[in-house]
Amino acid sequence: MAVRHLLFRHSPEDQFCLAKGRVATSGFPMQIIEIFKSLQGESSYAGLPCVFVRLAGCNLRCVWCDTEYSFKGGSRLTLDDVVSEVRRLSPNGGLVEITGGEPMLQEREAIPLMDRLLGEGYRVLLETSGERPLDRVPAAVIKVVDVKCPDSGERDTFRLENLQFLTPKDEVKFVVASRMDYEFAKEFMREHELGERVGSTILSPAFHKDATGSRDVTNCALDPQVLAEWMLADGLEARLGLQIHKFIWDPATKGV
């Protein structure tokens, strides 16, 4: 069975496509949008080199989503295909993020991938909305859960049962576009005692969906300075997060 990889290097000038035939050798094939190496742009791991494995499909439609190209399409790759490409991009171990879309829509395929990468010595992050069950995620995987705020258009999609599966190595993120979003995040943190559950809680200003060109805060739906001042005034025990890849590269650039 022939499959086709679509892979992106982190530099826009170096983007390339690689097509090659491959016989499926193990596991269930998964639908992959892209595999690329860049700097981690979010979470407490921001700034570190990271291989990103982006799975296809998402059941949410956040109003400022910057990865709508992941909703459909991609290539059918086997577990061996994906691991081989991760090894090529990062042969000496390191950080790997499994993301989407919503990667847990392909739970049957994603869980063995996480296990395999952990077994090969990689540190694995899972970026998820928490809308799908997280009980089968391997214990060593670092879950970065993006709880949707009201202005996203997907409020209350987080599955509250998943709180019991969060640990001090995991992180919860809120993308904030307004004071209403900020108050929602603050109340969620208080009500669910996130400070006792997870190692890091992150508030990140939303970017405009059509952001392009300038690499500065004019592309933010909420000025980071305003968010920082709210957090300081309230003494909020949380981290201010910026999507640093959108300040390094054009915010519209894919595969970074």
Backbone torsions as a table, in degrees:
resi	resn	phi	psi	omega
1	MET	NA	124.8	-179.4
2	ALA	-86.3	137.3	175.3
3	VAL	-128.5	162.0	-177.5
4	ARG	-128.0	126.6	176.8
5	HIS	-90.0	138.8	167.4
6	LEU	-117.5	109.1	-172.2
7	LEU	-121.4	146.4	-179.9
8	PHE	-126.0	131.4	168.1
9	ARG	-82.4	164.6	-171.8
10	HIS	-71.6	-24.2	179.6
11	SER	-89.3	131.4	179.4
12	PRO	-55.8	-33.9	-180.0
13	GLU	-68.4	-22.2	-175.6
14	ASP	-100.9	7.4	-179.5
15	GLN	-59.7	139.3	-179.0
16	PHE	-152.1	162.1	173.7
17	CYS	-113.2	141.4	178.4
18	LEU	-126.9	117.7	178.4
19	ALA	-111.8	132.3	176.6
20	LYS	-156.3	149.1	177.7
21	GLY	-80.7	146.0	-179.3
22	ARG	-153.7	135.1	174.8
23	VAL	-87.7	129.4	178.1
24	ALA	-58.7	129.2	-173.1
25	THR	-117.3	-23.5	-178.0
26	SER	-162.4	150.2	173.8
27	GLY	68.0	-177.9	177.5
28	PHE	-85.4	135.4	175.0
29	PRO	-65.3	146.6	179.6
30	MET	-119.0	155.3	-178.8
31	GLN	-90.9	114.3	-173.8
32	ILE	-114.8	131.5	176.2
33	ILE	-84.3	-48.6	-177.8
34	GLU	-162.2	155.6	172.2
35	ILE	-132.8	125.4	-177.0
36	PHE	-154.2	163.4	176.6
37	LYS	-113.6	134.3	178.6
38	SER	-153.7	-161.6	170.3
39	LEU	-95.9	140.2	174.0
40	GLN	-61.5	124.3	-173.8
41	GLY	-95.7	-15.7	-175.2
42	GLU	-135.5	-177.4	178.2
43	SER	69.3	-179.4	179.0
44	SER	-74.3	-4.8	177.5
45	TYR	-95.8	8.6	-178.1
46	ALA	-53.9	136.2	178.3
47	GLY	96.5	-13.7	-179.5
48	LEU	-86.9	145.6	173.2
49	PRO	-59.6	140.5	-174.5
50	CYS	-153.6	140.7	170.2
51	VAL	-94.5	129.8	-179.9
52	PHE	-106.6	129.3	174.0
53	VAL	-113.7	107.2	-175.5
54	ARG	-99.6	115.0	177.9
55	LEU	-87.3	152.0	-177.9
56	ALA	-82.8	152.1	171.6
57	GLY	100.3	138.8	172.9
58	CYS	-154.7	139.8	179.5
59	ASN	-102.2	4.7	174.7
60	LEU	-111.8	161.5	-179.9
61	ARG	-137.0	71.7	179.6
62	CYS	-64.8	139.7	-171.1
63	VAL	-66.1	-25.3	-180.0
64	TRP	-110.3	21.8	-178.4
65	CYS	-53.6	131.6	179.0
66	ASP	-105.0	9.4	179.0
67	THR	-131.1	42.5	178.7
68	GLU	-62.2	-22.0	178.0
69	TYR	-66.1	-11.4	179.2
70	SER	-89.3	-3.5	-175.0
71	PHE	-65.8	-31.7	-178.8
72	LYS	-152.7	168.4	179.6
73	GLY	89.6	-153.8	-177.2
74	GLY	91.6	-166.9	-176.8
75	SER	-129.0	146.0	177.2
76	ARG	-83.5	112.0	-178.9
77	LEU	-122.2	145.9	176.4
78	THR	-81.7	168.4	175.6
79	LEU	-56.1	-44.4	-180.0
80	ASP	-62.9	-39.0	177.2
81	ASP	-56.9	-50.3	-175.2
82	VAL	-65.8	-47.2	-178.6
83	VAL	-63.5	-38.2	178.0
84	SER	-60.6	-41.9	179.4
85	GLU	-70.4	-37.8	175.3
86	VAL	-60.3	-44.1	178.8
87	ARG	-60.7	-41.1	-179.3
88	ARG	-63.0	-42.0	-177.5
89	LEU	-77.0	-30.1	-177.4
90	SER	-141.8	75.2	-170.9
91	PRO	-69.2	-17.1	-176.1
92	ASN	-108.1	33.0	-178.7
93	GLY	81.6	-156.9	179.7
94	GLY	114.9	-159.2	-172.5
95	LEU	-95.9	134.0	174.9
96	VAL	-130.5	131.2	174.8
97	GLU	-111.9	129.6	172.6
98	ILE	-98.4	120.8	-170.7
99	THR	-142.4	-173.5	-179.5
100	GLY	-150.6	-141.3	11.1
101	GLY	48.1	-155.7	175.1
102	GLU	-118.5	101.4	-174.6
103	PRO	-62.9	-25.3	-177.0
104	MET	-76.5	-3.6	168.4
105	LEU	-67.5	-22.4	175.0
106	GLN	-109.2	45.7	-175.9
107	GLU	-54.7	-43.2	-177.5
108	ARG	-56.7	-36.1	-178.9
109	GLU	-90.4	-34.2	-173.8
110	ALA	-72.6	-36.3	-178.2
111	ILE	-62.9	-48.6	175.8
112	PRO	-60.1	-33.5	177.0
113	LEU	-63.9	-44.6	177.9
114	MET	-59.9	-46.6	-179.7
115	ASP	-59.6	-43.5	-178.0
116	ARG	-65.0	-44.1	-179.0
117	LEU	-66.3	-41.2	176.2
118	LEU	-60.7	-42.8	179.9
119	GLY	-62.8	-25.7	179.4
120	GLU	-93.4	7.7	172.1
121	GLY	92.2	9.4	178.0
122	TYR	-82.7	149.3	169.3
123	ARG	-89.3	123.8	-169.5
124	VAL	-112.9	128.1	171.9
125	LEU	-106.4	143.1	173.0
126	LEU	-118.5	116.2	175.8
127	GLU	-94.1	120.0	-174.2
128	THR	-148.6	153.6	175.5
129	SER	-79.4	-15.5	-175.3
130	GLY	78.0	12.0	177.6
131	GLU	-78.0	-27.7	177.7
132	ARG	-96.9	156.4	179.6
133	PRO	-59.6	142.4	-179.0
134	LEU	-115.6	10.1	-173.9
135	ASP	-66.6	-24.0	-177.3
136	ARG	-95.7	-1.3	178.9
137	VAL	-65.6	128.8	-178.7
138	PRO	-55.0	143.9	-173.4
139	ALA	-59.4	-30.9	-176.3
140	ALA	-79.9	-11.5	179.3
141	VAL	-74.0	137.1	177.7
142	ILE	-90.5	113.2	-178.6
143	LYS	-87.7	126.9	174.0
144	VAL	-112.6	103.5	-169.9
145	VAL	-101.9	120.8	-178.5
146	ASP	-95.8	93.2	179.7
147	VAL	-76.9	124.9	-172.5
148	LYS	-79.1	129.3	178.2
149	CYS	-87.6	167.5	-175.1
150	PRO	-55.0	-44.0	-175.2
151	ASP	-69.4	-10.6	176.4
152	SER	-70.5	-20.5	-173.3
153	GLY	84.9	1.3	-177.7
154	GLU	-128.7	35.6	178.4
155	ARG	-57.7	146.8	174.8
156	ASP	65.5	25.2	174.5
157	THR	-91.4	-14.4	177.4
158	PHE	-64.8	133.5	179.9
159	ARG	-83.6	107.6	-173.0
160	LEU	-60.8	-26.5	177.6
161	GLU	-61.4	-21.6	-179.1
162	ASN	-71.8	-14.3	179.1
163	LEU	-57.8	-35.6	-177.5
164	GLN	-68.6	-15.6	-178.7
165	PHE	-99.5	2.8	176.9
166	LEU	-86.9	142.3	-176.0
167	THR	-130.2	170.4	-179.2
168	PRO	-61.7	-11.1	175.7
169	LYS	-90.4	-10.9	-176.6
170	ASP	-87.6	169.4	-177.7
171	GLU	-135.9	148.2	174.8
172	VAL	-121.3	134.3	-176.7
173	LYS	-122.3	142.0	172.5
174	PHE	-123.0	125.1	173.8
175	VAL	-91.8	119.1	-166.7
176	VAL	-114.0	129.0	179.6
177	ALA	-118.8	-7.0	-173.6
178	SER	-160.6	172.9	175.3
179	ARG	-63.5	-36.4	177.7
180	MET	-59.6	-44.0	178.0
181	ASP	-62.4	-42.5	-179.6
182	TYR	-60.9	-46.0	179.7
183	GLU	-64.5	-37.4	176.5
184	PHE	-60.6	-47.5	-179.2
185	ALA	-62.5	-43.1	-179.1
186	LYS	-62.3	-42.7	179.9
187	GLU	-69.4	-39.0	177.6
188	PHE	-61.9	-43.7	178.1
189	MET	-58.8	-44.8	-178.2
190	ARG	-68.3	-50.8	-174.9
191	GLU	-61.3	-37.5	-174.5
192	HIS	-105.3	11.0	173.5
193	GLU	49.2	52.3	-176.7
194	LEU	-61.7	-32.8	179.3
195	GLY	-59.8	-24.3	178.1
196	GLU	-92.4	-15.2	-173.4
197	ARG	-98.3	-41.9	-171.1
198	VAL	-122.3	162.5	-177.2
199	GLY	-79.5	-24.1	-177.1
200	SER	-152.1	134.5	171.8
201	THR	-116.7	129.2	-170.6
202	ILE	-123.1	131.3	171.8
203	LEU	-111.0	124.6	-174.8
204	SER	-126.3	128.5	178.3
205	PRO	-66.2	137.6	178.6
206	ALA	-68.5	147.7	171.8
207	PHE	-98.9	147.7	173.4
208	HIS	-61.6	140.9	-176.8
209	LYS	-59.8	-35.6	-177.1
210	ASP	-97.4	20.6	-177.8
211	ALA	-59.3	132.3	177.6
212	THR	-162.5	164.7	176.0
213	GLY	82.5	-100.8	-174.8
214	SER	-64.5	141.7	-179.0
215	ARG	-107.7	68.0	-176.9
216	ASP	-151.8	-176.3	-171.8
217	VAL	-72.6	-7.2	176.8
218	THR	-63.5	-18.5	178.1
219	ASN	-85.7	-3.8	-179.0
220	CYS	-86.4	138.4	175.4
221	ALA	-71.3	-23.8	176.1
222	LEU	-133.4	126.1	-179.7
223	ASP	-60.4	125.3	179.2
224	PRO	-56.1	-31.0	178.3
225	GLN	-64.1	-40.1	178.5
226	VAL	-63.9	-45.8	179.2
227	LEU	-61.7	-43.3	178.8
228	ALA	-59.9	-41.5	-179.5
229	GLU	-66.4	-38.1	175.9
230	TRP	-61.6	-45.6	-177.5
231	MET	-63.8	-42.1	179.4
232	LEU	-67.0	-41.0	-179.3
233	ALA	-63.0	-34.9	-178.3
234	ASP	-91.8	-4.4	-176.6
235	GLY	60.5	37.3	-174.0
236	LEU	-71.7	126.6	178.9
237	GLU	-83.1	76.8	-178.9
238	ALA	-152.1	164.1	-179.5
239	ARG	-100.2	135.9	170.6
240	LEU	-82.6	122.7	-179.1
241	GLY	-112.6	138.7	173.8
242	LEU	-119.5	141.9	176.5
243	GLN	-77.0	87.9	-168.6
244	ILE	-65.3	-24.7	178.3
245	HIS	-64.7	-23.8	179.6
246	LYS	-83.5	-7.7	172.6
247	PHE	-101.0	-19.0	178.3
248	ILE	-86.7	-47.0	179.3
249	TRP	-113.0	166.9	172.8
250	ASP	-53.1	131.1	-176.9
251	PRO	-57.4	-21.6	-179.4
252	ALA	-87.1	-4.7	-176.2
253	THR	-70.5	131.8	176.8
254	LYS	-93.5	158.0	175.8
255	GLY	72.4	31.2	175.6
256	VAL	-132.6	NA	NA
